[in-house]
Amino acid sequence: MPGSPGVYRMLDAKGEALYVGKARNLKKRVTSYTQLVRLPERLRRMVALTVAMEIVTTHTEVEALLLEANLIKRLKPRYNILLRDDKSFPWLMLTGDHPYPQLAKHRGAQARKGDYFGPFASAWAVNQSVQTLQRVFLLRTCADTVFANRTRPCLLYQIKRCSAPCTGLIGGADYAVLAEQAKAFLAGKSGALQKELAGAMQAASDRLDFEQAAAIRDRIKGLTVMQGSDVINPASLAEADIIAVHQEAGQACVQVFFIRGGRNNGNRSFYPANTSGDEPGTVLAAFIAQFYDDKPPPPQILLNHEPDEAALLAEALSLKAERRVQLLVPQRGEKYDVVQHAATNAREALERKLAEAAGQGKLLAAVAEVFALPETPRRIETYDNSHIMGTNAYGVMVVAGPDGFLKSAYRKFAIKSAIAPGDDFGMMREVLLRRFGRTLAEDPGRDSESWPDLVLIDGGAGQLSAARAVMAELGLGDILLVGIAKGVDRNAGREWFHMDGRAPFQLPPRDPVLYFLQRLRDEAHRFAITTHRAGRSRKLVTSELDEVPGIGAARKKALLAHFGAAREVKAAGLRDLEAVQGINRATARAVYAFFHPGVQLPEK
C-alpha cells in the first residue's frame, strides 16, 4: 500500500463497495482498520465483511477529496454517509441564441447558449421568479417555435406580462434594453436598476406621458416585491448558501438556503443516510463534499457547525469553482441570525419527519396484523395498468416503506408484447415477469432490500390469479399477494381484499389501515395515468420520419424545413429529396424507398 494521497474502496464478497474513503497517506489510513479494538462496532462489522480493497492514488489530498465525493454519490456504499437526493435543481435561463432572448426554467446540462441564474430550491421557487420577472421586464417566455408563428399578441401581452416582440410591438433595441436590465437585476445590481427606472418614470411624468410613467411605476413595485428582505434574506449577503444540520434520534436533517443576487431562491431539506453516531461536523463535511460534486459552490457557505477538515474542504471547493470559496461559522450579527434561522428549520423538519415515521411505523405494524404477515413490512409494492383500448399501455410499480413513498424506487413498464386490447391480466403478467424475473436474475439469493414483503394488485380475483401464476412460475410463491378491488358499486371506502387461503373481506370504513391502503392504490393509479398520458403525448408529436433508418435529428430537421411537413416529404419525388441541403443521394434514396416500398429505384 503506497504512502501517497488517494482514495480506497473496501469491497465485500460480491465486489460491491462497502466504504469509500480518502487519505493523505493511504498506508497509514488503511493500517488503522487492522486495529479492531480501537474501532467502533459499526466499523468492526464493515472490516469483517471486507474481502478485497481497491485504491486510486492522486497527486494531492484535495484531488482525493473530490474523487471520494464523486465515488460515494455513484456507488452509494453501505457504510458511508450518503446524500440521498436524485433530483437536479432548476435554474432560470435567459437564452443567448435568439435576437429576442427567452426567459425560461431550465434543468439539466447548460448546453444552450445563454445566461443561467440559480440554482433554485424548487420548481415552485423558479416559477414564482419567472412570473415576477415577466411583470417587471416584460420578457417573452414562449418557445422559439411559438414565437416564430405568432401573428397577433397572446394573452400575456394583454395582462402586461410580455412586450409582444413576436408581432413587432417592441423593437429589437428596446427589447435588448429590457433583457440587459433583467440580467443586471439577476446579477444583484438591483440598486442601480431601481434608480434608472425611477429616473425614467420622472422623465415620463415631466413630459406628461402618465401612462408610460404608470407602467414604469408598476415595474418598480415588482422589483420591490422581489427584493423583499427578511431574516433569511439579509442585505449583506449577495451570493451564499446557508447550510445547517440538526441531529436527533439517530437521524440528521440538513437545511440549505440558496441566496443568489441578494435574493432568497428558496430552501430544501435533506436527510443523509447512515449518520447515526457521527458528529455534526462529520455529517456536514460529507454532505458538503457530495452536495457540490455536480453544482458550482457560491463564494460563501455559512454553517452552524465547523465541518471536519474545513480548510481542506474549502480548498477543494475553491479548486472546483476556480475562485475562492469560504466556509464560515458566524458567531454574531446578521449572518449568525441567518444560520440560526436555517438551524431552526432543520430541527422542525426533522421533528416532522420523525413524527411521520412513527405514525408510518404504526400503520405498517397494523398492515402486518391485518394480512397476518410474520413481521412489519419494510417494503410494499403496488401495481397498476393504464391504457386506452389497449393503446399506449403501461404498467407501473410504486413503493412504500417506513419513510413513506419511495419515489426513487418507482418503475414504469411500457407493455411490449402483443396483448389484446383491454387484456389487463396479460399486462399484469408481463409487468410482474419483467420486474421479478430481472430481480431474480440479479439477486438469486434474495439478499438485497429490493424484494417486497407485500405486493398489492389493483384489481380483484382475476388480477390476483394472474399475478399468482407468474409468481409460482418464478418460484416466488412465498411473497404475499393481495388484490384490492372497489367492488360492484365501486365506492371508495368499501374495497374488497382478496388473498390466498382467505375469503374476500372488507375493513371497517374508518379503519386507518384502509385509508393507508387506499393511498397506496391511489398513488399507483395516479402514477399509471401520468405515465400513460406522457407516453401518449410523446406519440402525438412523433413523425413518420422517426421510423426511417438513417434519419437523425439533423436530417429530419432539414427535411421538415424544406418541405414543411412529414406528409410532404412522403409525397416528394426522388429528385426533390436529393435537392434538400444536407441530404445526400444515398439518404434521399433511403427516404424514398421507405415511403414507396413497391417502387423500383433507378440504378445509381
C-alpha positions, 0 to 999 in steps of 0.5 A: 500500500503506497504512502501517497494521497488517494482514495480506497474502496473496501469491497465485500464478497460480491465486489460491491463497495462497502466504504469509500474513503480518502487519505493523505497517506493511504498506508497509514489510513488503511493500517488503522482498520487492522486495529479492531479494538480501537474501532467502533462496532459499526466499523468492526462489522464493515472490516469483517465483511471486507474481502478485497480493497481497491485504491486510486492514488492522486497527486494531492489530498484535495484531488482525493477529496473530490474523487471520494465525493464523486465515488460515494454519490455513484456507488452509494456504499453501505457504510458511508454517509450518503446524500440521498437526493436524485433530483437536479435543481432548476435554474432560470435561463435567459437564452443567448441564441435568439435576437429576442432572448427567452426567459425560461426554467431550465434543468439539466446540462447548460448546453444552450447558449445563454445566461443561467441564474440559480440554482433554485430550491424548487420548481415552485421557487423558479416559477414564482421568479419567472412570473415576477420577472415577466411583470417587471421586464416584460420578457417573452417566455414562449418557445422559439417555435411559438414565437416564430408563428405568432401573428397577433399578441397572446394573452400575456401581452394583454395582462402586461406580462410580455412586450409582444416582440413576436408581432413587432410591438417592441423593437429589437433595441428596446427589447435588448434594453429590457433583457440587459436590465433583467440580467443586471437585476439577476446579477444583484445590481438591483440598486442601480436598476431601481434608480434608472427606472425611477429616473425614467418614470420622472422623465415620463411624468415631466413630459406628461406621458402618465401612462408610460410613467404608470407602467414604469411605476408598476415595474418598480413595485415588482422589483420591490416585491422581489427584493423583499428582505427578511431574516433569511434574506439579509442585505449583506449577503449577495451570493451564499448558501446557508447550510445547517444540520440538526441531529436527533434520534439517530437521524440528521436533517440538513437545511440549505438556503440558496441566496443568489443576487441578494435574493432568497431562491428558496430552501430544501431539506435533506436527510443523509443516510447512515449518520447515526453516531457521527458528529455534526461536523462529520455529517456536514463535511460529507454532505458538503463534499457530495452536495457540490460534486455536480453544482458550482459552490457560491463564494460563501457557505455559512454553517452552524457547525465547523465541518471536519477538515474545513480548510481542506474542504474549502480548498477543494471547493475553491479548486472546483469553482476556480475562485475562492470559496469560504466556509464560515461559522458566524458567531454574531450579527446578521449572518449568525441570525441567518444560520440560526434561522436555517438551524431552526428549520432543520430541527422542525423538519426533522421533528416532522419527519420523525413524527411521520415515521412513527405514525408510518411505523404504526400503520405498517405494524397494523398492515402486518396484523391485518394480512397476518404477515410474520413481521412489519413490512419494510417494503410494499409494492403496488401495481397498476395498468393504464391504457386506452383500448389497449393503446399506449399501455403501461404498467407501473410499480410504486413503493412504500416503506417506513419513510413513506413513498419511495419515489426513487424506487418507482418503475414504469413498464411500457407493455411490449408484447402483443396483448389484446386490447383491454387484456389487463391480466396479460399486462399484469403478467408481463409487468410482474415477469419483467420486474421479478424475473430481472430481480431474480436474475440479479439477486438469486439469493434474495439478499438485497432490500429490493424484494417486497414483503407485500405486493398489492394488485389493483384489481380483484380475483382475476388480477390476483390469479394472474399475478399468482401464476407468474409468481409460482412460475418464478418460484416466488410463491412465498411473497404475499399477494393481495388484490384490492378491488372497489367492488360492484358499486365501486365506492371508495371506502368499501374495497374488497381484499382478496388473498390466498387461503382467505375469503374476500373481506372488507375493513371497517370504513374508518379503519386507518389501515384502509385509508393507508391502503387506499393511498397506496392504490391511489398513488399507483393509479395516479402514477399509471395515468401520468405515465400513460398520458406522457407516453401518449403525448410523446406519440402525438408529436412523433413523425413518420420520419422517426421510423426511417433508418438513417434519419437523425435529428439533423436530417429530419430537421432539414427535411421538415424545413424544406418541405414543411411537413412529414406528409410532404416529404412522403409525397416528394419525388426522388429528385426533390429529396436529393435537392434538400441541403444536407441530404445526400443521394444515398439518404434521399434514396433511403427516404424514398424507398421507405415511403414507396416500398413497391417502387423500383429505384433507378440504378445509381 
